[in-house]
Amino acid sequence: MKKLLLLVAFALVLSACGSKADPDSASNTDQFVQAVDPTIAQLKDFAGDPDTQQNSSLLPHDQALTAAAADYGPRTGKWFEGENGFNILTSTVYGEVKAGSVIGTGLSKIPEGRSVRFQITSRDSKGKRLALIKDEIADSSNLVDGRLDFSFKLPEQPNTNYILSVEILGAEDVVEDTFLCPVYVPAHELNARLTVKPPEAGADQTELTLYNAGPTNLYFGYGYSIYRKVPEGWMLVPDDSAVVTIGLQAKPGESFVEKVVFPRKLEAGQYRIVKRLDGYMTDLSAALGADFEIK
């Protein structure tokens, strides 16, 4: 009878040990499933049409100013340069902005006996005036806490050049000085390709190349993800290395080359590098995946 009880007790101990190992096994399975990302299989190594380069319609700063000069009074520098300019103009906008952005400028004061005219005009590919979008005149009676702010929400129209102008008007609305700010809303389009250099045998690194076919600047950072192809899908290769956080851009026609360091010795098989990017000053984004093989 004692032998029977001992056998039963021993069997229960074995059963308990076996059931204790099950949670770890399930946990390992869950971790593996979580590491396999089903979206990676859908990625392509390109976005849009990377075989046809499209240039940006952004007007160079000097060209935009020269083309617009005939539409405004003289840029004398009386109020917007030197000591006066430092005191009057407190903020403004330049360069690329998103479609629908609020743009504007601020003045700390209005010279005595003068008024200020703000205008926003759209421009063609050569910088010539297309349409008057906004026109507003203010004087000292419009100051709030001694300051004058002008702002306007741009249309939701991509690939458009604008000029924001500020003119100081004297007696009989004669223009005494002019300040011009070129603004551009980029095209709403991404065309790019990601490639990976085949690594040499036994190498612990390779390199990726991100090519921008335009017309929008690409915006991205350093860093990438490496996935290994397994029967269940694409499994993330863990990488704890630090990545420098910095915003980078590639203009239309430019390529960005980045060194890819393998976090450990990779087993033979198929791998995919994933890099994420945005269209600069747009709401466009993409994840590109390019494959390489370890033999």
Summary of the structure (lengths in Angstrom):
residues: 295
radius of gyration: 30.7
end to end distance: 63.0
largest distance: 120.0
contacts: 870
relative contact order: 0.18
helix: 21%
strand: 40%
